[in-house]
Amino acid sequence: MSIKVALEHYTGYEFAHPVNVAPHVIRLRPAPHARTPIEAYSLDIQPANHFLNWQQDPFGNWLARIVFPEKVSKLEITVGVVADMMVINPLDFFIEEYAERFPFAYDPALAADLAPYLRPVDDAVQADAWRTGLPPLPDDGMPTVLFLSQLNRAVAGAVDYSVRMEPGVQTPDHTLASGIGSCRDSAWLLVSLLRQYGLAARFVSGYLVQLASDQKSLDGPSGPEHDFTDLHAWAEVFIPGAGWIGLDAQAGSDSTRRARCSPVRGTSRCRRRRIRRVRRPSPARPTRSG
């Protein structure tokens, strides 16, 4: 039996007087390669007088480019998604024999395809020094999954979580030096470390959905008391045979440039007040099917 959830993401801009709004690029459509089945998607832009063109960037991500021919006093962007929260085993994958133990080297042809995800991250000198201070690998290496798990836990242990409202992503060195950051900061730090190890890694953004349990747990924490949804970020690493594997450095358990991960990007010719919320539509509880 699966659980279906409906998400609504609203972003609103209100202006003191009508203004010219530059073209906006919206990145709020699930990627074609998302593992969670998406049963419905909608994008509503107000005012209705606008031009919409769907594009895909070089990494396959959906981009909605919006052009406004007239001045506006209010801009509203509403995204609706219905997702099937089917159970996915994160360890259900196959690894090519040559990559079962780390370290390994990508096949030259594959390495050429992964070149954008192997490019070193800027401002990560101290992160590299921190990496060299981790326990050394055995002479014969270690199972790749175990290596990834240990690195992920090491990052989770080194960086405390904080809700950070400032825009942008901290540099890896800043995140390590401060020992605190948001999910996107920990994810970008993990991406930099994986690339320093010679592994292709990318920054991923999406939604974190946590649903309240129907029954209290008898032998451990029951989880959230209420259904919860928020924006989230994590890292993915490419392992031959398995493909892209997600790693959440915040919990410890498409795009290669941080600037391309902004959900909504555009400019206008005046100061603006911005309102953003992520909420579940009524009814509060998800519908069940199976």
Summary of the structure (lengths in Angstrom):
residues: 290
radius of gyration: 20.9
end to end distance: 4.3
largest distance: 67.1
contacts: 803
relative contact order: 0.23
helix: 21%
strand: 36%
